[in-house]
């Protein structure tokens, strides 16, 4: 596994953990999951373009 693959997997897990469906994150709103989602999309695009 390359470093970029591990980074994408970690970001996916963080995105799932930030979804406001669990009691610990219900008051956060969609901010954290939206920010992590944008970072994940950018990293996936860079990964597919071969820049990472």
C-alpha positions in Angstrom: 0.0 0.0 0.0 1.3 3.4 -0.8 1.1 6.4 1.4 -1.7 8.1 -0.6 -3.9 5.0 -0.3 -3.5 4.9 3.4 -4.2 8.7 3.6 -7.4 8.2 1.6 -8.6 5.3 3.8 -7.9 7.4 7.0 -9.8 10.4 5.5 -12.8 8.1 4.7 -12.8 6.9 8.3 -12.7 10.5 9.6 -15.5 11.4 7.2 -17.7 8.6 8.5 -16.9 9.6 12.1 -17.8 13.2 11.5 -21.3 12.5 10.1 -23.8 14.0 12.6 -25.7 10.8 13.1 -23.9 9.7 16.3 -24.7 11.4 19.6 -21.2 12.7 20.2 -21.3 14.7 16.9 -24.9 15.7 16.7 -24.3 19.3 17.8 -21.5 19.9 15.3 -23.8 20.1 12.3 -22.5 19.3 8.8 -19.3 21.5 9.0 -16.7 18.8 9.9 -18.0 16.2 7.5 -18.3 18.8 4.7 -14.7 20.0 5.2 -13.3 16.4 5.3 -15.5 15.5 2.3 -13.9 18.4 0.3 -10.4 17.3 1.3 -11.2 13.7 0.3 -12.5 14.8 -3.1 -9.4 16.9 -3.8 -7.1 14.0 -2.7 -9.0 11.5 -4.9 -8.8 13.8 -7.9 -5.0 14.3 -7.3 -4.6 10.5 -6.9 -6.5 9.8 -10.1 -4.4 12.4 -12.0 -1.2 10.8 -10.7 0.0 13.9 -8.8 0.3 12.1 -5.4 
